Amino acid sequence: MTRRPVTLPAVAVMALCMGTPALAAFNEALSYPSEVALSQEGDQGFVFRRFPSSQRLYTYDLDKPDRSLCNEGCMGARPPVYAPASAKPMGEWTTVKRDDGRLQWAYRGHLVYTFFHDGPKDPHGDGEGGVWHLVPYEK
């Protein structure tokens, strides 16, 4: 007699038994704005990137929860990840209105930016000034 693994059917049955609320929560946790991409980085796991430039995302420790302190000159080196005017919160992503009236994406309450000098495979701004940090992806 041959034994066959039942992993996939068992997972499918469990998903059906959990019902719509559990699946909705799972999908919400995986949702992110169209201006952001999630990519796998080998041993580092998954990381968030700006779409379509593929630049890594950063947070700024000096920002307030509802206000960006990276304006004017700062924005030249650290462009905000803007959200469209029609953007709605999704999963752990929300928006904050900037001083200029535009919306900016925030992840887990932290406004997100890119770094002008980064290439897709070269994030150079992590830890800069002790206040800029790569946005971690955590399940």
HELIX and SHEET records of a PDB file:
HELIX    1   1 THR A    7  ALA A   29  1                                  23    
HELIX    2   2 GLY A   42  GLN A   44  5                                   3    
HELIX    3   3 GLY A   73  ALA A   77  1                                   5    
HELIX    4   4 GLU A  128  GLY A  130  5                                   3    
SHEET    1   A 2 VAL A  36  GLN A  40  0                                        
SHEET    2   A 2 PHE A  46  ARG A  50 -1                                        
SHEET    1   B 2 TYR A  58  TYR A  60  0                                        
SHEET    2   B 2 TRP A 132  LEU A 134 -1                                        
SHEET    1   C 3 TYR A  82  ALA A  83  0                                        
SHEET    2   C 3 LEU A 103  TYR A 107 -1                                        
SHEET    3   C 3 TRP A  93  LYS A  97 -1                                        
SHEET    1   D 3 TYR A  82  ALA A  83  0                                        
SHEET    2   D 3 LEU A 103  TYR A 107 -1                                        
SHEET    3   D 3 HIS A 110  LEU A 111 -1                                        
END                                                                             
